[in-house]
Amino acid sequence: MGKEQNRFVLCASSSMAFLLLLAWLYASVFSSDVTPFEAWKLPGFGSSLSSKMSDHEAILANYSLDFPLRRLVRGDDRIQLDTTGFACHSDLYSELCIANKEVRIDNKNLTVYIPSSQSQISRKNIKPYPTTNPLHLVTSMQIVNEETNLPACDFNHNVPVLVFSSGGYTGNLFHEMDELIIPLFITSRHFRSNLKFVITDYKAWWVNKYSRILSRLSRYEFINPAVNGSVHCFPGAVIGLKFHGLLALNRTDIPGGYSMFDFKHFLAQTYNLKHRNVFEIKREKPVLILISRAKTRRFVNEDEMVVMMEELGFEVVVTRPNRMSNLNKFSELLNSCSVLVGAHGAGMTNEVFLPVGAVAVQVVPLGLDWASTNYFGEPAREMGVKYLEYKIEPEESTLFQTYGKDHVVVTDPQSIFAKGYQAGRAVYIDEQNLKINVERFRGTLVQAKQLIED
């Protein structure tokens, strides 16, 4: 009996010592701007550190470059990377190439040289953008595997490089967030800001707009190949971005571990957002932001809608595109918002800045049911945002007046889309405006108000 008690005490003491050790390691290594969940997956590199390193930096210096690079490939692709130092992964949406050995990037010719005689690929073209639709707007990079005739290094770097394009459909908030910012977070966050960006199809206004995000994902100056035609050498490389789906982050997908909540936490830290939950907002009236569109899918009777919203007890803020373009300021307004209302369109992407428990109300135009639900409805739920749809009646679309109630455009939108996306877009996205039945819409906003008060 005495031996069993001693064994129990010894086990308990060992367990307590182990827990204390874990706590010490956590405090020493991960006392940074990451969430506890993120902490285990954010290695760093010993290179590019200042001469006086903190304990945190010194421990990170011991991490291998292979760890974050290998997380971007799995299965046969990882075996290929381990064997040859180079591998490419492709899926339905994106293509990503990884090198865990020295690479040389000739910015003038947009060519990546990877010294290797083992790789199965001697020459390859890749468009470093995560979706296929806008690839005609993206410049190709050429990847060359060879041992000889390598260009001399003009600049040597001691952190890896991530090459991606800011081409595509930039200028549209949805495409910027869906195809660049979220994929960039997915691909680079676990490098702990210790990598350098080479941005092809460089757009200075876009870099400026998202400067806070870019600067948190990379602590180094970005390279614009169009104005820097020299040869840069890196100890490893990632060419392209990983894409998980429409405004999506999947924990089980490459590189593994990241969710939409991690991304929202990252945004909150980046833009210094105060409210994590809608219940933290202390205002006399709940704020409702109404997204006002300037061209298509605009609310014809917007003033009438605002009056009804104010009658329900909301403080209504009508926002137009020029106001939404300044994310530094507009993200703060969104973070103090309880209800976001808008017709299907890029403005609904702003739901990423809403606090948990806020409500996004999407007005679904005629013919855009699937796009509305999949582009913004399902992602909203993953963000912890409560989601409501207001599907208009045909009479609430200006297409009803334009074509008549019995026209196929009104009665069978799917038959129009069956002719091809561009045929459907020309009618339902580009030609349609909305005259909302205010009394009918009132019921949806009453429900939204109840959701934020529960």
Steps between C-alpha positions, in 0.01 A plus 500: 500500500783737591673432167181576312462830688861592427449414132186716495682793660792460258266493196310803625825688562630407154175612337510830686863554403416426136211750505723764656762435233239542226383826656858629515564405138180669390585818686856501370440412138157629419471829684404672178201627304363155417208313649570199724365275223735654246804485720603141430501549125701818456871423460753767424851516364835593649594706199445872469498536878653798672829455686317532833234228488226454756451155655199456273705579189789283613276197539335563165846516344537125550204411281568340167405667176354166389215506752286784357580405141410133548163599648398627158515155338383153595524142383697443181564873466673505838706195409601679181599810698705296747671306221577772247451827688219604266132408459179641357150443630192568290128460556178623346568862590869567544857395434781538746872425454738459794880493520688427822837574344669808355306677227596791279232737374575706192249781541562638153400178327261377772694175522563285807818289477519192720838322482413131471567199286248279682174682436260342254417844365767687303291799401154609612271802468281596792262788560541588868132568566263265685197473271459432131238756390718813467822335381499707182576794730793324668858488367670160490813412693742250347663240725825350371683203652864481398849476646689728262458841336348647814489880525723657764335623820472877529337471844507216752222452752490269800123446512281322242300680234131488416416597143144599416314730261283796597338485158170324450181679600655743746280805538211280612496446877365146478769385257772681696402324822402165348786455253787692658473595867358174638721278279799714598416446867458125444831470314721726709371536856689200637830653382465745789568803275844361413474499124525754223230580244565536129180649358455470125247713309576745778228756577617769738147601601417141596818463705419828674139397567606177669830623641407411859424141408802458274735647760379255764545202269850607392735719699711579192474749219303368203662454161336635186666322205388773260735752663757260645645295216784349698563137603403413856608178673303329779543184709151378404193607306124477467356594161124550503230507768287229660122534458241324719177623339268800502603720797610175662765369736490128576698363792552165333624644170862589422682637700266382776377656823358833386132589521295807420512588870880513481474734203246725674726514805788598273288778346394622843863531610609653170238775505485538880134403515353517850189287485533125468132439577194708415400499867807711580360792297349756737286749309159652557379358168641206304689613191374377163727554201316516169726438201400743228593387151570762236426308182332162467291323765447833670202571722268729305302593813796521737365805688176318574697204633702724732185652650365153578830391654507804727140434604614158620754664730819470299769764462537478122830570327477506120836415347608548141797350312736793557461464876554124493832529317684626811523180703697662780197715590212296364602183686453689829150604400416143399633370830251721687215383278228261613324449166639521146250527213578487130399358166708217361833645397857569606394724788371198692864388533522752784335239721855378578540806726176450695527389862382151588122493547430791264246444225559518125183550297545435130234613256488233230420639154309307240704210358786526752391251766793259468765770478357685801496195725837359396698825469384661824243289684704190579821697569312728744406204717863387510590850623262477795272754332126435505364500149160587354386511139228715358404348166319758294176436317511550121307823541788643709741471206518762229523207258129447565422840350757466223399157370150441637375243749472214249842539337746214547746743663250536785347154508805279435839658580672161480421477130689825446805377695482177301613706201825573685617706793549816293141483373371474857735766629393752236141480627496417871826661613547792262144601409299447818406754769273450800190672631447339837156434646572685823220344703605151396866574571409636844439144621854395414648795690278431801648150501853646474432727799377204703816304416733768638287541811481129587 
